[in-house]
Amino acid sequence: MTYQSVLEKTFSLSKKKGMNCSLSNIKRLCEIHNHPELAFPTIHVAGTNGKGSVCTKIASALQQAGWKVGLYTSPHIATFRERIRINGEFISETEIATLFGQIKAKATFFEIATLIAFLYFRAQEVDVAIIETGLGGTWDATNVVMPLLSVITSIGFDHTELLGDSLEKIAFEKAGIIKKGVPVVLGPDLPSAVLRSVARERGSPAYQSCYRDRDYDRENQETARIALELLRSRFQLTDEAIRIGLQAKPPCRFEQHQIEGKTVIFDVAHNTHGFARLLEKLDHRPCRFIVGFSAGKDIAECARLIESKAHAIHLVSGPHPRLASVDAIQAAFSHPQLYPEETIADAIRKALQGPEEILVIAGSFFIMQAARKACGIEEPVDPIIWYDPYKVAE
């Protein structure tokens, strides 16, 4: 089996069966494979926004201290291989194909991805793995690990059709990763009463960051720092390892480039909470936006936030089935300088020819690879095979 055939197979599986709101299948898969999820220590991270950044910072600090560190995150920007790394190196295409070939039982896309990560980290004998939830917490396929530490970064409105229509309900779903007696670190921007109540019921010591800043990366740094302080003695973490680790960021999190003389910022703000924090960080700088959204997001509220800041707005979509059409996005906007674009490449070309202002490319993960390519950023890219890991299983 080849890497491309693995992608094709997982795509076909996701069309038949999506997210499984139960842990029974992933538990069965782990049992079949002799529990790879328990073969190494883990740190488990959930949250509406910021969880990928916090995972990256914790993993980087542990690597700086000399440990062999697995990192499992989602979704990816350009290649599935981004999701599974050891000390920053992507899993290879060959390793994915080999491990996929070992999985015989039926599973969803995300269950397969998660199991491949567990099998890979066990085979490579990592010292520790940082595991990011895909969606929610309670029923997320990653929630079979027994971590040293749990982290919940933030709570905001996203995936409300699955997680609940209030911050308290969403918080309760995220709190599903809190394990009995296992410490939990909480970010500053969440309904702490719900999470602390769950932690008390489970006898889990709770540590909350009170640090708030216009720069959301500084907030993520503080959440990660608290986690690393709790891990310091076990992993012999030095101040220098923590300092360097906290500077690490995944791609498309206020990622800045100079392109054709213009500052271009890539940011996967894709919900109201994310856009509010992005706009805080941009402060009063003049900005032109390129935005695309996944269907089902609160596009109208995101539009209101963007229009309060943008001098001009280019609207884009793409071939991914989860992306909202340009027409659907346009219906939510009323900005006087609004430009529906045929392609993401067209939007980039026109925006770069505009006035000397910051260009912000924001929204769905699913527009980022095409935008980065149009800006001349080279990176490994998968063939275009789309899947929907968050579709609910029928």
C-alpha positions as a printed Julia matrix, in Angstrom:
394×3 Matrix{Float64}:
   0.0    0.0    0.0
   1.29   3.47  -0.92
   0.93   6.75   0.97
  -1.49   8.08  -1.64
  -3.61   4.94  -1.46
  -3.77   5.39   2.33
  -5.13   8.92   1.86
  -7.62   7.67  -0.7
  -8.75   4.89   1.63
  -9.19   7.19   4.62
 -11.12   9.62   2.42
 -13.49   6.87   1.34
 -13.92   5.8    4.97
 -14.73   9.34   6.09
 -17.5    9.6    3.51
 -19.08   6.45   4.94
 -18.47   7.09   8.62
 -17.42  10.29  10.35
 -16.76  11.3   13.92
 -17.82   8.63  16.4
 -19.48  10.13  19.51
 -18.28   7.2   21.6
 -14.91   5.89  22.74
 -15.89   2.23  22.34
 -14.36   1.82  18.89
 -11.03   3.53  19.59
 -10.76   1.56  22.85
 -11.34  -1.65  20.9
  -8.71  -0.64  18.34
  -6.19   0.12  21.07
  -6.91  -3.22  22.72
  -6.41  -5.07  19.42
  -3.01  -3.37  19.09
  -1.96  -4.08  22.69
  -2.63  -0.56  23.98
  -0.05   1.62  22.23
  -1.62   4.69  23.89
  -0.25   3.52  27.25
   3.29   2.76  26.04
   4.66   6.25  26.76
   3.86   9.2   29.05
   1.49  11.79  27.6
   0.35  15.37  28.08
  -3.22  15.84  26.8
  -4.34  19.26  25.52
  -7.84  20.5   24.62
  -9.39  23.92  24.0
 -11.31  25.96  21.44
  -8.29  28.01  20.4
  -4.61  27.92  21.34
  -4.27  24.19  21.9
  -1.99  23.62  18.91
   0.28  26.45  20.01
   0.44  25.22  23.61
   1.2   21.67  22.4
   4.02  22.99  20.21
   5.56  25.02  23.04
   5.47  22.14  25.52
   6.93  19.73  22.95
   9.68  22.19  22.01
  10.77  22.73  25.62
  10.91  19.0   26.3
  12.94  18.51  23.14
  15.31  21.29  24.23
  15.85  19.33  27.45
  17.09  16.37  25.42
  14.0   14.14  25.32
  12.57  12.28  22.36
   9.18  13.95  22.02
   6.16  12.89  20.0
   3.66  15.53  18.91
   0.16  14.79  17.56
  -1.9   17.75  16.32
  -4.72  18.49  13.88
  -5.81  19.56  11.38
  -2.9   19.99   9.01
  -2.07  22.78   6.59
  -0.45  21.01   3.64
   0.28  17.35   4.4
  -1.2   14.74   6.7
   2.36  14.04   7.84
   2.35  17.33   9.8
   0.0   15.77  12.33
   2.51  13.23  13.63
   6.03  14.34  14.5
   8.98  13.34  16.62
  11.34  16.13  17.63
   9.88  18.27  14.86
  10.34  15.7   12.07
   7.24  14.59  10.15
   6.36  10.92  10.05
   7.4    9.52   6.65
   5.03   8.46   3.9
   6.42   4.91   4.14
   5.78   4.71   7.88
   2.19   5.9    7.45
   1.56   3.29   4.76
   3.12   0.52   6.88
   1.18   1.39  10.02
  -2.09   1.85   8.17
  -1.63  -1.62   6.71
  -1.62  -3.04  10.24
  -5.09  -1.64  11.02
  -7.7   -4.22  10.07
 -10.78  -3.1   12.01
 -13.22  -0.45  10.79
 -12.62   3.09  12.05
 -13.26   6.75  11.3
 -10.66   9.01   9.73
  -9.7   10.58  13.04
  -9.6    7.24  14.86
  -7.2    5.94  12.2
  -5.0    9.03  12.4
  -4.91   8.81  16.2
  -4.1    5.11  16.22
  -1.3    5.6   13.66
   0.19   8.27  15.96
   0.03   5.94  18.96
   1.57   3.05  17.03
   4.32   5.27  15.62
   5.25   6.79  18.96
   5.41   3.33  20.54
   7.53   1.89  17.72
   9.92   4.86  17.9
  10.1    4.62  21.72
   9.41   8.27  22.44
  10.1    9.48  25.96
   6.86  11.49  26.05
   4.11  12.54  23.63
   2.01  15.7   23.5
  -1.49  14.81  22.3
  -3.95  17.43  21.03
  -7.66  16.67  20.92
  -9.36  16.93  17.56
 -12.78  18.08  18.76
 -14.2   18.53  22.24
 -12.78  16.21  24.85
 -15.15  13.63  26.28
 -15.73  11.7   23.06
 -12.55  12.67  21.24
 -10.58   9.65  19.99
  -7.5   10.88  21.84
  -9.32  10.59  25.16
  -8.05   7.07  25.77
  -4.67   8.27  27.02
  -3.83   8.36  30.74
  -1.79  11.55  30.87
   0.68  12.95  33.34
  -1.02  16.3   32.88
  -4.12  17.7   31.17
  -4.35  21.22  29.71
  -7.44  23.16  28.61
  -6.4   26.35  26.85
  -9.61  28.28  26.14
 -13.35  27.92  25.66
 -15.29  29.64  22.88
 -18.21  29.05  20.55
 -17.21  26.51  17.92
 -18.71  23.2   16.76
 -21.79  24.09  18.8
 -23.89  21.51  16.93
 -21.75  18.82  18.58
 -20.46  20.39  21.8
 -23.4   22.48  22.99
 -24.85  25.95  22.56
 -23.42  27.6   25.68
 -19.9   28.15  26.96
 -20.75  26.07  30.03
 -21.84  23.08  27.92
 -18.75  23.38  25.73
 -16.55  23.66  28.82
 -18.11  20.51  30.26
 -17.32  18.6   27.03
 -13.71  19.84  27.06
 -13.49  18.87  30.74
 -13.91  15.27  29.64
 -10.11  15.05  29.34
  -9.64  15.67  33.07
  -8.65  12.32  34.59
  -9.01  11.21  38.19
  -6.14  12.57  40.27
  -4.3   14.02  37.25
  -3.4   17.74  37.49
  -5.03  20.08  34.96
  -3.79  23.45  33.73
  -6.43  26.0   32.69
  -5.94  28.99  30.41
  -7.19  32.43  31.43
 -10.09  32.75  28.99
 -12.66  30.12  29.96
 -15.56  29.41  32.33
 -13.35  28.24  35.17
 -16.22  27.43  37.56
 -17.37  24.5   35.38
 -13.87  23.16  34.89
 -12.85  23.56  38.53
 -16.02  21.76  39.6
 -15.17  18.78  37.38
 -11.57  18.84  38.64
 -12.74  18.79  42.27
 -15.1   15.88  41.61
 -12.23  13.91  40.1
  -9.66  14.86  42.7
  -7.54  16.63  40.09
  -5.43  19.61  41.22
  -6.26  22.63  39.01
  -3.77  25.37  38.12
  -5.07  28.38  36.22
  -3.21  31.1   34.4
  -4.44  34.58  35.28
  -2.25  36.22  32.64
  -4.17  38.19  30.02
  -2.59  40.07  27.15
  -3.6   41.6   23.83
  -1.01  39.23  22.34
  -2.66  35.81  22.5
   0.69  34.07  21.98
   1.84  35.58  25.28
  -1.23  34.05  26.93
  -0.43  30.68  25.33
   3.14  31.0   26.57
   1.96  31.48  30.14
  -0.41  28.5   29.97
   2.43  26.36  28.57
   4.85  27.72  31.19
   2.6   26.58  34.05
   2.39  23.13  32.45
   6.16  22.97  32.05
   6.74  24.03  35.66
   4.59  21.09  36.75
   6.67  18.82  34.5
  10.02  20.39  35.44
  11.26  17.89  38.01
  10.24  14.76  36.11
  11.89  15.9   32.87
  14.79  17.92  34.34
  13.65  21.03  32.51
  16.04  23.97  32.78
  15.04  27.63  32.63
  16.76  27.85  29.24
  14.85  24.87  27.8
  11.57  26.43  28.94
  12.53  29.85  27.6
  13.37  28.5   24.15
  10.38  26.17  24.06
   7.9   28.95  24.81
   8.97  30.81  21.67
   7.9   27.98  19.35
   4.75  28.41  17.27
   3.01  26.2   14.7
   2.45  27.61  11.2
  -0.38  30.06  10.5
  -0.55  31.41  14.03
   0.2   35.08  13.4
   2.91  33.83  11.06
   4.56  36.81   9.34
   6.34  36.98   5.98
   7.64  39.77   3.79
   6.23  39.16   0.3
   6.75  41.65  -2.53
   7.61  44.31   0.02
   4.43  43.81   2.03
   3.93  42.29   5.49
   1.69  39.23   5.12
   0.22  37.53   8.19
  -1.25  34.01   8.08
  -3.59  33.2   10.96
  -6.1   30.37  11.35
  -8.56  32.46  13.34
 -11.71  30.65  12.22
 -14.35  31.47  14.85
 -15.51  34.57  16.7
 -13.18  33.97  19.64
 -10.21  33.56  17.31
 -11.01  36.67  15.25
 -11.53  38.78  18.36
  -8.08  37.82  19.64
  -6.48  38.32  16.21
  -7.91  41.84  15.93
  -6.69  42.69  19.43
  -3.18  41.72  18.4
  -3.35  43.73  15.16
  -4.25  46.77  17.28
  -4.68  49.89  15.12
  -2.52  48.92  12.17
  -4.13  49.39   8.72
  -5.06  45.98   7.28
  -6.42  44.35   4.15
  -7.98  40.9    4.69
  -8.29  37.73   2.66
 -10.8   35.46   4.39
 -12.47  32.1    3.8
 -14.67  30.13   6.16
 -15.78  26.6    6.78
 -19.52  26.16   6.52
 -21.34  26.17   9.86
 -19.22  28.9   11.43
 -20.79  32.1   12.75
 -19.74  33.98   9.63
 -22.01  36.97  10.34
 -20.37  37.68  13.71
 -16.89  37.1   12.29
 -17.77  39.5    9.45
 -18.81  42.16  11.96
 -15.47  41.86  13.72
 -13.42  41.91  10.51
 -15.31  44.9    9.09
 -14.49  46.93  12.2
 -10.81  46.67  11.29
 -10.35  46.07   7.56
  -9.74  48.7    4.89
 -10.63  46.11   2.25
 -11.74  42.47   2.27
 -11.21  39.74  -0.34
 -13.51  36.72  -0.01
 -12.31  33.26  -1.06
 -13.36  29.63  -1.08
 -11.81  26.46  -2.49
 -12.42  22.83  -3.42
 -12.59  21.45   0.12
 -16.17  20.26   0.78
 -16.28  21.94   4.18
 -15.56  25.43   2.81
 -18.47  27.86   2.5
 -18.98  29.32  -0.96
 -17.99  32.9   -1.72
 -21.68  33.74  -2.26
 -22.57  32.4    1.19
 -19.76  34.37   2.79
 -20.6   37.55   0.87
 -24.15  37.51   2.23
 -22.75  38.12   5.72
 -20.65  41.18   4.76
 -21.57  44.79   4.01
 -18.13  46.4    3.74
 -17.81  49.09   1.01
 -14.57  47.57  -0.28
 -15.57  43.92  -0.62
 -14.06  41.77  -3.36
 -15.4   38.27  -4.1
 -12.58  36.34  -5.79
 -12.59  33.45  -8.24
  -9.58  31.76  -6.69
  -7.29  32.16  -3.7
  -4.4   32.87  -6.08
  -6.39  35.72  -7.65
  -7.04  37.18  -4.2
  -3.34  37.04  -3.29
  -2.28  38.66  -6.57
  -4.78  41.53  -6.28
  -4.18  42.09  -2.57
  -0.42  42.31  -3.02
  -0.96  45.02  -5.62
  -2.97  47.1   -3.16
  -1.82  49.96  -0.92
   1.05  49.61   1.52
  -0.91  48.01   4.33
  -0.64  44.73   6.22
  -2.25  41.8    4.42
  -3.97  39.37   6.78
  -4.92  35.94   5.43
  -7.28  34.41   7.97
 -10.06  31.89   8.46
 -10.32  28.2    7.74
  -7.32  25.88   7.82
  -8.55  24.71   4.43
  -7.56  27.91   2.56
  -4.05  28.15   3.97
  -2.13  25.73   1.78
  -3.33  27.4   -1.44
  -2.64  30.84   0.01
   0.86  29.89   1.1
   1.58  28.37  -2.31
   0.37  31.55  -4.05
   2.74  33.55  -1.84
   5.68  31.36  -2.89
   6.03  29.43   0.37
   7.36  25.96  -0.42
   6.43  22.99   1.77
   5.53  19.3    1.36
   2.01  19.05  -0.05
  -0.33  16.06  -0.3
  -2.32  15.28  -3.43
  -5.76  16.89  -3.19
  -7.79  14.25  -1.4
 -10.4   15.79   0.85
 -11.99  14.28   3.91
 -14.18  15.51   6.73
 -12.87  14.22  10.06
 -15.56  16.06  12.04
 -18.56  14.65  10.22
 -20.79  12.88  12.73
 -21.03   9.12  12.3
 -24.42   7.92  11.11
